[in-house]
Amino acid sequence: MNRERRLRKRRDFEWTRVHGKRYSNRLLTVGVARNDALVTRFGFAVGRRVGKAVARNKVKRRLREAARSLDVQEGWNVTVAARPQCADARYGELKASLETLCRRAGILRSPSSDPRRPGRVDTQTPAHDPGPI
């Protein structure tokens, strides 16, 4: 994840916590707040309760990759705090958890908003009906 797309300062984390909304599930807590920048920035907090340094760094690497793979709208500050259960979670679980929370926060782009994206739902064309066989 590029440096410009990461929250690095304590004041940015605090600003997001004070001015934003939080969403939680079993693995993560996500805070979101609008920013004045043209990019969305992510910040990750993985405390000692998750485990020793190796486990914390592994969780952070997985969360950064999961955040990078999401199709997020621009102009948001997003903080991601890991809960202790993250140490035992697989990458797929972390990614699904992060995606669910971002969807609940309303910061993901909808799949039908970009016609170039695969998997787009086309409501204009009727489904193919082969008829009676």
N, C-alpha and C positions, 0 to 999 in steps of 0.2 A: 504494500500500500504506500503510495507516494507520501512524502512529508507534508505536502499541502493538504492532504486529505485526512490528517490525523490531528486530534486534539492533544496538545502536549502540555499546556500550562494549567496550573491548578485553578486559576481564575476562570478559564474556559469551562472546566468541569463544574465549578461552583455556579457559574452563570446558567449553565444548562439545567442544573438541579433546581435552582431558584425559579427560573422563568419557564421551565418546560413541564412536561407531563411524564409520568413514569408508568411503565407496564411491566408486569412480572409473570413468571411461570416457575416451574420447578427448578430450572437450570440457571436462568438469567434474569436480570433486571435491566431494562432498557429505558433510558431517559431521552426524550427528544424535545428540541426547541428550535424555532426558526432562527437563522442567522442572517447577517447582511451580506455574506459572501455569496459568490456564484457557485460554490462547491459545497458538497456535503462532507462534513468531517466526523470521523469516528474516534472515540477515545475508549480505552479498555482499562478496567480495574479488576485485577485478580489478586485478592488478599491472601494472607498466610493461612487462612482457614481452608483454602483449596488444597494446600499441600506444600511440599518443599519446593525449592527454586526450579528444579527440573519439571515438576508437574505444572507449576504456574506458567512457566515459559511455554510448555506444550499447549496448554489451554489458550494462551494468548496467540500463539501461531495459528491454531485452528480457528479461533474467532476472527482474526484478521483476514484469513483466507475466505471464511464464510461471508464476512462483510464485503469483501472485494467482489464476490460472485453475485451479490444481490443487485437488482436493478432499482436503485433508490433515486427518488427525485432529488434535484439539486437544491441547495439552500437550507440545509438542516445541520444542527449539531446533534450527534447521537453518542450517548455514553452507554457502555455495556459493562455491567458489573456481573462477575461470575459468582455463582453460589457454590458451596462446597461439593455438591453433587456433580459438578462439571469435571472433576478429576477422574471420575469413572465413566464419563459419557464418551461415546464415539463421535467422530467428526460429523457423521450424518445426523445424529441427534442434536448436536450443537447448531448445525446449520438450519435444521428444521425449526428449532426453538427460536433462533434469531429471526428467521424469516416470518414465523408466526407473530412474533412481537412487533416487528416492523410493519406487518400488514395491519395489525390491530391499531398501531399508531397512525396509519394512513400515509406512510411516507414511501411506499413502494409504487412504482409505476404500474398501471393496469396492463395486462397482457394485450388487450385489444387497442391500446392507444398508439402503438407503433406498427404500421403495416409491414415493416421489414422484418419484424421479429417472428421466428418460427413459433408455432403453437398458438397463433392468433385465432381467436374465435370469430368466424365470419357469420354474422347474422343475416347477411343479405342473400346468400345463396342457399337454396333449400338442399337438404341432404339427399343423396342419391337413393332412390327407391327402386330396387330391382323388380318390384311387382311380384305377382304370384309365380311360383316355380312349378 
